[in-house]
Amino acid sequence: MPENLKIDFTHNQSAHCENGVVSNLMKHNGFNISEPMVFGIGSGLLFSYLPFLKVNYAPVFTYRSMPGFIFNKFAKRTGIKMKREKFKNPQKAKERLDQNLANNNPVGLQVGVYNLVYFPDEYRFHFNAHNMVVYGKQDDRYLISDPVMEEVTSLTEKELEKVRFAKGAFAPKGHMYYPISFPDELELKSAILKGIKQTARDMTAPVPIVGVKAMRWVAKNIRKWPKKLGPKKANHYLGQIVRMQEEIGTGGGGFRYIYAAFLQEASAILDNPKLMELSKDMTSIGDAWRDFAVDASRIYKNRNAASSGYDEVALQLEALANREEQFFKSLKKAV
């Protein structure tokens, strides 16, 4: 392919990588879909606790659905056809990427964060579900639109290969994806309703690892950690909750704000004023998540905190679970 190829692609910074990539690819293809709309239709909001899965030697706490799910659901519900590919061979992965660029087609990639050289050091840890768009190539550098960055950036062929084939949990295996066909008009109303119903269902599900039940389970465990694990490990686990909440993408509080913005947009499209009220409630829940993160981080930064501190954050988390349970029941009724 020609060594200098730059697709006319508009970079918009977003709060979270996957929604941002989808929104930017949609805008590139002539559909003005906001980041919150992608997140809401794709049922991105979730809380899940996976004690049997470890990342950085601590259990996984997630505030959103699994990587890739948002885009899949969004595409399915709006009638867009997507192509996804994974590769065993880095050379093949590079050729397919180059072909797309030569065809004037920007693509989404899933990559590992640890070796992303343009990230500040404190954000570089083993997390393999970051998303970005590649929109061109100049000399041996690929042009990158990473939605969480303010400006566009670039990576050498070697650097890009390293993050596309990162090892470990959720290894991306060169995963690339892009839309291949669109309906004449996006079916937004039914897509919004499906998105809302699934989120409300997941958050109030009767299983212990997702939704408000998972929050209560985590709160129960937080109380036990200091005694059961000792201060050092309890600290590390609590730190993981906050890190997963505030640093991976936008985490708990941030995802609640994005969801509130989605409900605001949905309220206008569906002509449903109740969703506008619920949007305000969700913003306030987002604030409470932020307070929880601040209080929890005080404890783990204070290394030898008394276990009473753990009790207090457990109480906060239980209060959040009660609020979210009420919220999602009301949301179910509203649609």
LUMTIGU-633884 format. One record per residue (C-alpha): residue in three letters; z, x, y. Coordinates in steps of 0.5 Angstrom, whole numbers, plus 500, padded with zeros to 3 digits. Layout:
BEGIN
ALAZXY
...
***
This chain:
BEGIN
MET500500500
PRO499502507
GLU505506509
ASN506503516
LEU507495515
LYS511491519
ILE511483518
ASP513479524
PHE520477522
THR525474527
HIS532477525
ASN538472527
GLN545475526
SER549470521
ALA556469519
HIS555470512
CYS549474508
GLU546469503
ASN546463508
GLY543468513
VAL538470509
VAL536463507
SER536461514
ASN532467516
LEU527466511
MET526458512
LYS525460520
HIS520465518
ASN516459514
GLY516454520
PHE523450518
ASN528450523
ILE534450518
SER541453521
GLU546457517
PRO551451516
MET545447514
VAL544452508
PHE551452506
GLY552445506
ILE546443502
GLY547448497
SER555446496
GLY557453498
LEU564451500
LEU569453494
PHE576456492
SER576459485
TYR581463482
LEU579468476
PRO585472473
PHE581474467
LEU576477472
LYS578484475
VAL574487482
ASN578493484
TYR583492479
ALA585485482
PRO584478480
VAL578475483
PHE579470488
THR573466491
TYR572462497
ARG565460496
SER560458490
MET557464486
PRO552469489
GLY545465488
PHE548458487
ILE547456495
PHE540458495
ASN538455488
LYS541448490
PHE539448497
ALA532450494
LYS532444489
ARG535439493
THR530440499
GLY524441494
ILE522448495
LYS520452490
MET523459489
LYS521465485
ARG526470483
GLU525476479
LYS530482476
PHE528488473
LYS530494468
ASN525499471
PRO526501478
GLN519503479
LYS517496477
ALA522493482
LYS519498488
GLU512496486
ARG513488486
LEU517489493
ASP511493496
GLN506488493
ASN510482497
LEU510486503
ALA502488503
ASN501480502
ASN505479508
ASN511476505
PRO518478507
VAL523478501
GLY531477499
LEU534482495
GLN541482492
VAL544489493
GLY551493492
VAL555494498
TYR558501496
ASN552505498
LEU549501504
VAL549507509
TYR549503515
PHE555499513
PRO562502516
ASP566506511
GLU571500511
TYR566495509
ARG563499503
PHE567497496
HIS564495490
PHE561488491
ASN554487488
ALA553480491
HIS550482498
ASN544479501
MET538482505
VAL531481507
VAL526487507
TYR520485512
GLY516492512
LYS516499511
GLN514505515
ASP513512512
ASP518512507
ARG523507510
TYR524500508
LEU525495514
ILE531491513
SER534485516
ASP541484514
PRO544478517
VAL551480518
MET548486522
GLU547485530
GLU540489529
VAL535490524
THR536497520
SER532501515
LEU533505508
THR529510505
GLU526509498
LYS532512495
GLU537509499
LEU534502497
GLU533503490
LYS541506489
VAL543499492
ARG538495488
PHE540498482
ALA548498483
LYS552498477
GLY558494475
ALA560486476
PHE554482478
ALA550488478
PRO543486482
LYS538489477
GLY533489482
HIS534482484
MET529479489
TYR527472491
TYR523468496
PRO520461497
ILE513460494
SER512453496
PHE514448501
PRO514440501
ASP510437507
GLU517435510
LEU524437507
GLU528431504
LEU534433508
LYS538426508
SER539426500
ALA540433500
ILE546433505
LEU549427501
LYS548431494
GLY551437497
ILE557434500
LYS558430494
GLN558436489
THR563440494
ALA568434494
ARG567433487
ASP568441486
MET574442490
THR578436487
ALA576438480
PRO581437475
VAL581444472
PRO586450474
ILE581455476
VAL577451482
GLY579447488
VAL585445490
LYS588446483
ALA586453483
MET590454490
ARG596451487
TRP596456481
VAL595462486
ALA601460490
LYS605459484
ASN603466482
ILE604469488
ARG612467488
LYS612471481
TRP608477483
PRO614481486
LYS618481480
LYS613481475
LEU608486477
GLY613490482
PRO612491489
LYS606496489
LYS601492484
ALA604485488
ASN602488494
HIS595490492
TYR594483489
LEU596480495
GLY591484499
GLN586482495
ILE586475497
VAL586477504
ARG580482503
MET576477499
GLN578472504
GLU576475511
GLU572481509
ILE567479504
GLY562475508
THR566471512
GLY571469507
GLY576463507
GLY577461514
GLY570463516
PHE567459511
ARG571453513
TYR568454520
ILE561454517
TYR562448513
ALA565444520
ALA559446523
PHE555443517
LEU559436518
GLN557436525
GLU550437524
ALA550432518
SER554427522
ALA548427527
ILE542427521
LEU546421517
ASP548417523
ASN555418521
PRO561418526
LYS566419521
LEU563426519
MET564428526
GLU572427525
LEU572430519
SER568436522
LYS574437527
ASP579437521
MET576442517
THR576447523
SER583446524
ILE584447516
GLY580454518
ASP585456523
ALA590455518
TRP587459513
ARG586465518
ASP594464520
PHE595465512
ALA591471512
VAL595474518
ASP601473515
ALA599475508
SER597482511
ARG603483515
ILE607483508
TYR602488504
LYS602492510
ASN609493510
ARG609495503
ASN616494501
ALA616487504
ALA622482501
SER620477496
SER622472501
GLY615473504
TYR611472498
ASP615465498
GLU613464505
VAL605465504
ALA606461497
LEU608455501
GLN603456506
LEU598456501
GLU601450498
ALA600446504
LEU593448505
ALA592445498
ASN595439500
ARG591438506
GLU584440503
GLU585435497
GLN586430503
PHE580432506
PHE576432500
LYS578425498
SER576422505
LEU570426505
LYS568423498
LYS569416502
ALA566417508
VAL559418504
***
